[in-house]
Every structure is written in C-alpha cells, then in structure tokens.
Amino acid sequence: MSWSWEYLPSEEHVVGGAPAGFLTAVEEKAAELVRAAEALFLDGTRYEGSGEPMRYLDVAGGLVAYYLVPRLELVVVCQATPPPA
C-alpha cells in the first residue's frame, strides 16, 4: 500500500462552494500530511495502536479537521471551514 488522502464523506460535502484558493491550500496541506504520515508510519498496515485522534490545522486562514488511519495508510479530511469573506 501507499499513503493517500481523501475527503470523507465526499469532496462536495467537505469543501463544496469554498473559494478556489482555499481549496488549493487544503489539498496542498493534505499532500503534506501524507508525506509526514509516510515518514512517521513506515508500514502503516502493521500499525497496532489505538485510533488516531481528530486533529485541526489552520489553512489559509480557515480551519481543516483531519485524522490518520494508519492501517489503511490514509489521511482523511472530514471538515474544512474557509476563512470569513
């Protein structure tokens, strides 16, 4: 397997209607999180710990909620709140 990221439940639900600049920043940060997770969990499929907690990041003035699923080698972006207009 190889680490990846995805929106949950869907891209439309998480970032639908968000400004393009914010969307780009979220996707760049998600790709960065994938690279960090690959370095932290060299073989995530063998992970035996408890689930990872939800984490939050400031991205381009907005807020992104995400969590890691090491056994699936997956970064899940589940909420993105763009900055106020």
PyMOL commands that set and color helices and strands:
alter all, ss='L'
color gray80, all
select helices_A, chain A and resi 11-15+20-40+44-46+70-72
alter helices_A, ss='H'
color red, helices_A
select strands_A, chain A and resi 4-7+55-59+62-69+74-81
alter strands_A, ss='S'
color yellow, strands_A
deselect
rebuild
show_as cartoon
